Amino acid sequence: MSDTFLQSASVFGGMKLDFLDVESQYLKDNPLGDSYKRKVAVIRPEEAEGIPAILYLSGYFSSPVMQLNPDPLSENLKERLERLVREGKVPKITLILPDTFTKLGGNQYIDSPAAGQYESFLMKEVIPLVKENYSIDRFAVMGKSSGGFGALHLGSKYEFSAIASHSADAYFEYAYLPLFPRAIPTLRRTGDPRDYVSYFWSQADRKRRDLMDALMIVGLSAFYSKSSTIELPFDLETGEILEDVWKTWLEFDPVRFLPRRMEKVKGKRVYIDVGDRDDFFLQYGNKIIHKILRNWKVDHIFEEFRGGHMNTSYRYELSLSFLSKSLYETN
């Protein structure tokens, strides 16, 4: 078990916010040199013992714990949950927000020899830590974008009672291939993907779209790698797709791995939504997932709503209600 420290809880609007400090054995000596000391935020009721919990996973260029940041135009995740509980739309629930940010700009929530063992960090350290501190035995997982991918991956592999996925990375032919030619000119500046990571963080204007797109492709290459080498799925000179590397990426595609795990998915409740004008064309992959679940007669909700990929956190009202009620129904 990791070394842990529970900081004193503070009361904000009827819910308590705890921070657990984790010295992760699984993130020590990770290839990127990212910190192995991580915080896990826990939003909980006054009496948290035995209350079901939801593990939240964020999209790329974010981290779950960042969902506590103030939003002057909306609500952060804690404020939203408090309101939903107050309005009776969500029963008392615990929300787990681990820090998973990396120098790659985000996380895909899988174990990678090139990026780090973040799946093990979550499943072998964070979840047991929450179980130990709050006597919780019922968990669900939710996420958006890369976090939606993570929710489908972890939710279909481990003993989560329910899964909620918003705009998950899926059907990689549409989700990722269009980004490759946009990233290639930027990645040519350094040639080597690891050198590009250093180059990115040296730039004062690193929030430029071209720089971020290239970093995300390097990050995906690292997370989907089977070795410690970050292998790009294309030739930097010609742009030619490297079929062996691309084939490895496709093994992680939810439209491919979900059918292989369907026996574990049966019996869980699943929520999926996606915008009909998603910026990364994720509506197609999520429709395929809906078709797979329907064919396997998995109890699930699917909604294609009017909108794109960004600024859709208002959809969490639906998934938080779905997951919390599912957790209590499985009691």
C-alpha positions as CSV (number, residue, x, y, z in Angstrom):
1,M,0.0,0.0,0.0
2,S,1.2,3.5,-0.8
3,D,2.2,5.9,2.0
4,T,-0.8,8.1,2.5
5,F,-1.8,11.2,4.5
6,L,-5.4,12.4,5.0
7,Q,-5.5,16.2,5.4
8,S,-8.2,17.7,7.5
9,A,-11.5,18.0,5.8
10,S,-13.1,21.4,5.1
11,V,-16.8,22.1,4.8
12,F,-18.0,23.8,1.7
13,G,-21.7,24.1,1.0
14,G,-22.7,21.0,2.8
15,M,-20.1,18.6,1.3
16,K,-16.7,18.0,2.7
17,L,-13.5,18.1,0.6
18,D,-10.6,15.8,1.7
19,F,-7.2,15.6,0.1
20,L,-5.4,12.3,0.3
21,D,-1.6,12.4,-0.3
22,V,-0.3,9.4,-2.1
23,E,3.3,8.4,-2.7
24,S,2.7,6.0,-5.5
25,Q,4.9,2.9,-5.8
26,Y,3.6,2.4,-9.4
27,L,4.5,5.9,-10.6
28,K,8.0,5.9,-9.1
29,D,10.8,6.0,-11.7
30,N,8.2,6.6,-14.5
31,P,9.9,7.3,-17.9
32,L,8.9,10.9,-18.0
33,G,10.1,11.9,-14.6
34,D,6.6,13.0,-13.5
35,S,6.0,13.2,-9.8
36,Y,5.1,10.0,-8.0
37,K,3.6,12.1,-5.2
38,R,0.0,12.7,-6.1
39,K,-3.1,14.2,-4.5
40,V,-6.5,12.6,-4.6
41,A,-9.4,14.9,-3.9
42,V,-12.5,13.3,-2.3
43,I,-15.8,15.1,-2.3
44,R,-18.1,13.5,0.3
45,P,-21.1,13.9,2.5
46,E,-20.6,14.6,6.2
47,E,-21.0,10.9,7.0
48,A,-19.1,9.2,4.2
49,E,-18.7,5.7,5.6
50,G,-20.3,3.2,3.3
51,I,-21.5,5.8,0.8
52,P,-20.9,4.6,-2.8
53,A,-18.2,6.4,-4.8
54,I,-17.6,7.6,-8.4
55,L,-14.1,7.8,-9.9
56,Y,-14.0,10.7,-12.2
57,L,-11.5,10.8,-15.2
58,S,-10.9,14.0,-17.1
59,G,-10.1,14.7,-20.8
60,Y,-6.8,15.4,-22.3
61,F,-5.0,18.7,-21.2
62,S,-6.7,18.4,-17.9
63,S,-6.6,16.4,-14.7
64,P,-9.5,15.2,-12.5
65,V,-8.5,17.3,-9.5
66,M,-8.6,20.4,-11.8
67,Q,-12.4,20.0,-11.9
68,L,-12.4,21.8,-8.5
69,N,-11.2,25.1,-10.2
70,P,-13.6,28.0,-10.1
71,D,-15.7,28.5,-13.3
72,P,-17.1,32.0,-13.5
73,L,-19.5,30.9,-16.2
74,S,-20.7,27.7,-14.8
75,E,-20.1,25.3,-11.8
76,N,-17.1,23.3,-10.9
77,L,-17.7,19.6,-10.3
78,K,-18.1,20.0,-6.5
79,E,-20.6,22.9,-6.8
80,R,-22.6,20.9,-9.4
81,L,-22.7,17.8,-7.2
82,E,-23.7,19.8,-4.1
83,R,-26.6,21.4,-6.0
84,L,-27.8,18.1,-7.5
85,V,-27.8,16.6,-4.0
86,R,-29.6,19.6,-2.6
87,E,-32.2,19.4,-5.3
88,G,-32.8,15.7,-4.7
89,K,-31.6,14.7,-8.2
90,V,-28.6,12.8,-6.8
91,P,-28.6,10.7,-3.6
92,K,-25.6,11.1,-1.3
93,I,-22.5,10.1,-3.2
94,T,-18.7,10.3,-2.9
95,L,-16.7,11.7,-5.8
96,I,-13.0,10.8,-6.3
97,L,-10.7,13.1,-8.2
98,P,-7.1,11.9,-8.5
99,D,-4.3,14.0,-10.0
100,T,-3.2,12.2,-13.2
101,F,-1.5,15.0,-15.2
102,T,1.7,14.2,-17.1
103,K,4.3,16.0,-19.1
104,L,2.5,14.5,-22.1
105,G,-0.4,16.9,-21.4
106,G,-2.9,14.4,-20.2
107,N,-3.6,10.7,-19.6
108,Q,-5.3,7.7,-21.2
109,Y,-5.5,5.8,-17.8
110,I,-3.7,2.7,-18.9
111,D,-0.4,1.1,-17.9
112,S,2.3,2.2,-20.4
113,P,6.1,1.4,-20.4
114,A,6.6,4.7,-22.2
115,A,4.4,6.9,-20.0
116,G,3.8,5.3,-16.6
117,Q,1.6,2.8,-14.8
118,Y,-1.5,5.0,-14.3
119,E,-4.0,2.2,-14.5
120,S,-2.2,0.4,-11.6
121,F,-2.0,3.7,-9.7
122,L,-5.8,4.1,-9.9
123,M,-6.9,0.5,-9.4
124,K,-4.2,-0.7,-7.0
125,E,-3.6,2.4,-4.9
126,V,-6.4,5.1,-5.3
127,I,-9.4,2.7,-5.1
128,P,-8.0,0.7,-2.2
129,L,-7.1,3.9,-0.4
130,V,-10.6,5.2,-0.7
131,K,-12.0,1.8,0.4
132,E,-9.8,1.9,3.5
133,N,-10.5,5.5,4.5
134,Y,-14.3,5.5,3.9
135,S,-15.4,1.8,4.1
136,I,-16.8,2.0,0.5
137,D,-17.5,-1.2,-1.4
138,R,-19.5,0.1,-4.4
139,F,-17.8,2.1,-7.2
140,A,-18.7,3.5,-10.6
141,V,-16.4,5.3,-13.1
142,M,-17.1,8.2,-15.3
143,G,-15.1,10.5,-17.7
144,K,-15.1,12.7,-20.7
145,S,-13.1,12.4,-23.9
146,S,-9.8,10.7,-22.9
147,G,-11.5,10.2,-19.6
148,G,-14.5,8.6,-21.4
149,F,-12.0,6.3,-23.0
150,G,-10.6,5.6,-19.5
151,A,-14.0,5.0,-18.1
152,L,-14.8,2.4,-20.8
153,H,-11.4,0.8,-20.4
154,L,-11.4,0.5,-16.6
155,G,-15.1,0.0,-16.3
156,S,-15.1,-3.0,-18.7
157,K,-12.0,-4.6,-17.1
158,Y,-12.6,-4.1,-13.3
159,E,-15.5,-4.5,-10.8
160,F,-17.2,-1.2,-11.3
161,S,-21.0,-1.4,-10.9
162,A,-21.7,1.3,-13.5
163,I,-20.0,3.3,-16.3
164,A,-20.6,6.7,-17.7
165,S,-18.7,7.9,-20.8
166,H,-19.0,11.3,-22.4
167,S,-17.6,11.7,-25.9
168,A,-15.1,8.9,-25.5
169,D,-12.1,8.4,-27.8
170,A,-13.4,5.7,-30.1
171,Y,-13.2,4.5,-33.7
172,F,-9.6,5.7,-34.0
173,E,-9.8,6.0,-37.8
174,Y,-12.0,9.0,-37.4
175,A,-10.9,10.2,-34.0
176,Y,-7.1,10.3,-34.6
177,L,-6.2,9.9,-38.2
178,P,-7.3,13.5,-39.2
179,L,-4.9,14.9,-36.6
180,F,-1.8,13.2,-38.0
181,P,-1.2,15.5,-41.0
182,R,-1.8,18.5,-38.8
183,A,0.8,17.4,-36.3
184,I,3.6,16.2,-38.6
185,P,5.0,19.7,-39.6
186,T,5.2,20.6,-35.9
187,L,6.8,17.3,-34.8
188,R,9.5,17.7,-37.6
189,R,10.9,20.6,-35.5
190,T,12.6,18.1,-33.2
191,G,12.3,14.8,-35.0
192,D,12.3,12.7,-31.8
193,P,9.0,12.5,-29.9
194,R,10.7,12.7,-26.5
195,D,12.6,15.8,-27.6
196,Y,9.3,17.4,-28.7
197,V,8.0,17.0,-25.1
198,S,10.9,19.2,-23.8
199,Y,10.5,21.6,-26.8
200,F,6.7,22.0,-26.0
201,W,7.3,22.9,-22.3
202,S,10.1,25.4,-23.4
203,Q,7.6,27.4,-25.4
204,A,6.0,30.5,-23.8
205,D,3.0,30.2,-26.1
206,R,2.5,26.5,-25.6
207,K,-1.3,26.8,-25.6
208,R,-1.2,27.3,-29.4
209,R,-3.4,24.7,-31.1
210,D,-0.6,23.4,-33.3
211,L,1.7,22.8,-30.4
212,M,-1.0,21.1,-28.3
213,D,-2.1,18.9,-31.2
214,A,1.4,17.6,-31.7
215,L,1.9,17.0,-27.9
216,M,-1.4,15.0,-27.8
217,I,-0.2,12.8,-30.7
218,V,3.1,12.2,-28.8
219,G,1.1,11.4,-25.7
220,L,-1.2,9.0,-27.4
221,S,1.9,7.4,-29.0
222,A,3.4,6.9,-25.5
223,F,0.3,5.5,-23.9
224,Y,-0.4,3.1,-26.7
225,S,3.2,2.0,-26.9
226,K,4.1,-1.6,-26.0
227,S,7.7,-0.6,-25.2
228,S,9.6,2.2,-23.5
229,T,10.1,3.8,-26.9
230,I,7.6,6.4,-28.0
231,E,6.8,5.2,-31.5
232,L,4.8,7.6,-33.8
233,P,2.3,5.8,-36.0
234,F,3.5,7.6,-39.1
235,D,6.8,8.3,-40.9
236,L,7.7,11.9,-40.1
237,E,9.3,12.5,-43.6
238,T,6.6,11.1,-45.8
239,G,3.5,10.9,-43.5
240,E,3.1,7.2,-44.4
241,I,1.1,5.3,-41.8
242,L,3.3,2.7,-40.1
243,E,0.9,-0.3,-40.1
244,D,2.6,-2.2,-37.3
245,V,2.4,0.7,-34.9
246,W,-1.1,1.7,-36.0
247,K,-2.3,-1.9,-35.4
248,T,-1.1,-1.6,-31.8
249,W,-3.1,1.6,-31.4
250,L,-6.2,-0.1,-32.8
251,E,-6.0,-2.8,-30.1
252,F,-6.9,0.0,-27.6
253,D,-9.9,1.2,-29.5
254,P,-13.1,0.7,-27.5
255,V,-15.0,-0.5,-30.6
256,R,-12.4,-3.3,-30.7
257,F,-11.8,-4.2,-27.1
258,L,-15.4,-4.0,-25.8
259,P,-16.6,-7.0,-27.8
260,R,-13.7,-9.0,-26.3
261,R,-14.8,-8.0,-22.7
262,M,-18.6,-8.2,-23.2
263,E,-19.0,-11.0,-20.6
264,K,-17.6,-8.5,-18.0
265,V,-19.7,-5.7,-19.2
266,K,-23.0,-7.6,-19.0
267,G,-24.6,-6.9,-15.6
268,K,-23.2,-3.4,-15.4
269,R,-25.3,-0.3,-16.2
270,V,-23.8,2.0,-18.9
271,Y,-24.4,5.6,-19.9
272,I,-23.0,7.1,-23.1
273,D,-23.5,10.4,-24.8
274,V,-21.8,12.4,-27.5
275,G,-22.4,15.6,-29.5
276,D,-23.8,15.3,-33.0
277,R,-21.1,17.8,-34.2
278,D,-18.1,16.5,-32.2
279,D,-14.9,18.3,-33.2
280,F,-13.1,15.0,-33.4
281,F,-15.9,13.0,-35.1
282,L,-16.4,10.9,-31.9
283,Q,-20.1,10.6,-32.6
284,Y,-19.4,7.8,-35.0
285,G,-17.3,5.7,-32.7
286,N,-19.8,6.2,-29.9
287,K,-22.7,5.2,-32.1
288,I,-20.7,2.0,-32.9
289,I,-20.4,1.3,-29.2
290,H,-24.1,1.9,-28.7
291,K,-24.7,-0.7,-31.5
292,I,-22.3,-3.2,-29.8
293,L,-24.0,-2.8,-26.4
294,R,-27.5,-3.1,-28.0
295,N,-26.5,-6.2,-29.8
296,W,-25.3,-7.7,-26.6
297,K,-28.4,-6.6,-24.8
298,V,-26.4,-4.6,-22.2
299,D,-28.6,-2.3,-20.0
300,H,-27.5,1.2,-21.2
301,I,-28.5,4.7,-22.2
302,F,-27.2,6.3,-25.3
303,E,-27.9,9.9,-26.4
304,E,-26.5,11.9,-29.3
305,F,-27.1,15.5,-28.2
306,R,-26.9,18.7,-30.1
307,G,-23.4,20.1,-29.7
308,G,-19.7,19.6,-30.1
309,H,-16.8,18.3,-28.0
310,M,-16.1,21.3,-25.8
311,N,-18.0,23.0,-23.0
312,T,-20.3,20.1,-22.3
313,S,-19.9,19.7,-18.6
314,Y,-23.6,20.4,-18.1
315,R,-24.1,16.8,-19.3
316,Y,-22.6,15.6,-16.0
317,E,-26.0,16.3,-14.4
318,L,-27.3,13.3,-16.3
319,S,-24.4,11.0,-15.7
320,L,-24.0,11.8,-12.0
321,S,-27.7,11.1,-11.5
322,F,-27.5,7.9,-13.6
323,L,-24.4,6.5,-11.8
324,S,-25.5,7.4,-8.2
325,K,-28.9,5.8,-8.7
326,S,-27.3,2.8,-10.3
327,L,-25.0,2.4,-7.4
328,Y,-27.8,2.5,-4.8
329,E,-29.9,0.0,-6.9
330,T,-27.0,-2.5,-6.8
331,N,-26.8,-2.3,-3.1
